[in-house]
Amino acid sequence: MNLPSNAAAAPAGDSRYERLSEAFFACRRQSLTLCAGLSAEDHMVQGAAFASPPKWHLAHTTWFFSTFLLAPRALSPEVPDSWHTLFNSYYNGIGTPHARAERGILSRPPLDDVITWRTQVDHQIQALLDQGAFTDSELGLLELGIQHEMQHQELILTDLLYSFSRNPSHPVFDPDPVAPRPPAPPLSWHEFDGGLIEVGAPAEGFSFDNEHPRHRQFLEPFALAGRLVTNREYQAFMADGGYQDPQWWLSEAWDTLRSEDWQRPLHWQDDNHVFSLQGIQRIDGNAPVSHLSGYEADAFARWSGCRLPTEFEWEHAAQRLEVGTEPAGLSPRGSASGWFGDVWQWTQSAYAPYPGFKPDPGAVGEYNGKFMSSQWVLRGGSFATPRAQQRISYRNFFYPRDRWQFTGLRLAKTLVPA
């Protein structure tokens, strides 16, 4: 996002001011709601280096508000100096973070102390809001912090699912059953002429800095599938020996498959059962396939005689089709088209800066720009993505080998002019 330079205090009656005040406390409550059913031990679990414990997520998001909004005003609650290291993620411009792979060993500080710290920070933020004391630029940081915590709410679910998957007792996070999906409609295609288009976030509304600037891209004629790839379709790929046939895999993908011994998507217990937030469930053949790496998504697309879309094709199609956000919650319930509310969709696009990209000034500029190397872009949003972040221009990004997120795919193909 572009942080405004205006330093004048925002009036308490300002609509943006009131909107952010409401959004801040709703967001902070939601993080605690997600963790309400967890034990203190659950809050510490870290199943892999990439999966942070829930307690760390709760602390890190608090650290963000304390560091970027309260510390400059000398209003940060007093905490041990070590906390500024323990709960810094990757902002090297303001200190050396604790090793990511060792977040699960942090039995201290206790969970109760982290919750107390969250409450203290929230009270300080509330006092400033009540006084109408935030400047325009601080309101920009407040909104960035809210959006940042929303991202960590999604990570709480994906990280905890992975950590629970390592437990032979198969813990259940969400006891509410997921309704079976109706039969997937036959695959249809949306065709587009291509040409010179515009992509990127509009000026109004929130967006991250990596969604800017809005710019032109040229597209060749293409078609995008009208829905996501289902579990049943992916099972056909598996049954056809997809994981044993190197012709479908990029070289690095094939090496990864063999070294990691991939035989099926992550969390599939066998060809008929999957570990989910509801525990072990039968695989719903009509539901979108999930927990695919970019490599697996690409291999399936090649096997299908198709390809992955570019991120610009995806965005252009969503704009032209006037895609709106679909309901999201703790159980998958997106529509058949699956643009939002089901799984993130891999694209073949490398995560790179847009022409003229400028990161936000200061340490917050490390938020997105420093990761523009060796990753692929995903579009859309999963059922775990807060609805406020399910927008057309949003650019998620992961390494193509990653598959612990709720990630699937939509097929694309190039149209040859007649």
Phi, psi and omega in degrees: 000156177267111182282126182292151182265352181298125184259004181289144179294138180279134180294147184297336180272001182295134185297321177297320180299313181293321180297315181290327177298314178295317182295323182299308184288328175296319180294315181295323177293321182298322179300317179290326178298318179300327185263003189299326183270006184268146173279169176299325178293319177302324183293346182259347192289137178220102186283344180198168182299330183274351186251105184278151179291151178304321180299321179294318178301316180297322181284318183296317179295328175290318176304321182300309180294320181295319185286316189265341181246319185269320183301317178299338177261006183058038182245006181293134175302146180288123176224161177304144180304328183299334182297329180290339174269316185297325189247012167278136182270296183210021181274082185291341180291346180234020177144171179263115182290156171293147183302129183302319184293349184249019179292334181285351179267001186276074175292336174241139004288153179295159180303318181300324179291324177295317179295320176299318178297316177304315181296319179296316179296318179299320179295321178294317178297318181297320179299317179293322177295317180297328180277351186062038191267349183285139172280170177302318181292324177291324175297324175298318178291324177298316179293321176299319179296323177296312180296324177297316180292326175300319177299321180287335173296319175295320180293327176305316182289312183292320180292317181293322177301314180296315181296317177296329181295340179276354183264118182299344179278357176054065182299149178255125176272313184240108183284349181289126182291153177265127181293141177296148180281147171292162179306135179292137178292158175305148182293125176240170186229140170259121182259142182226140183287339184082208183101193182276123183233173173243137177226164182112163184288143174289170183290325184276152179081168180284145170201153177281161183298331183285356175269003183238162351278160173296135188207175183264146174222146176257132179240138168282160178304139183208168175227144179237137182297147182282353178207175179279161174288136184265167175301318181297319179293323179289326176298327177295322175299315179296316181295334180274010179079027183302326181277354180251356186250109185292348184294340183268353192247139169299156184302311180294326178295316180297319177297320179293315179305314184288319182289328180266355180056047177289132176235343185194171179301156177301143178078353172286123180283324175203198183284355185233352184228147181225144173271128185226183175297340177266012184089200181283127182229157171290142179290127177274111183299337182271349180280153177298138176294142185224168179062041172264142168286165174299326178297317180292319178299317180294318180296318178297318180299317179296316178301327180280357185076021182234203178206172171281147175288161166280161179295333181284324174298315180301311183295318179298316179297317180296322177294313184293324181275359179053051182291131174253164179290147181249158185304143177228149179195198182279353175235138182302127179206033176288172180281176183298330182289328174069025178295320177222157171087006178238277180223152170295149185245120179295142168241169178271004185279133173289142178284105185223162179288146171290155178303125181086009181300136174227122178293158175302148181290153176080194185296331179294344177293347176283355190298317184235315191299326185290349182260011183279065181201124170068017180243162178249152181272139171243149181233165177094242181165153179261178177294341179272353181282123176307140187300327181296343181256004179271084181229157188297323187273355184297132180245102172272160183207138177213162172291144185297345177276347185286140179209017178275348174281167176280085189236133178221212182202158171236133183282154175221161174208152178275136178263128179272123179303141181293000000 
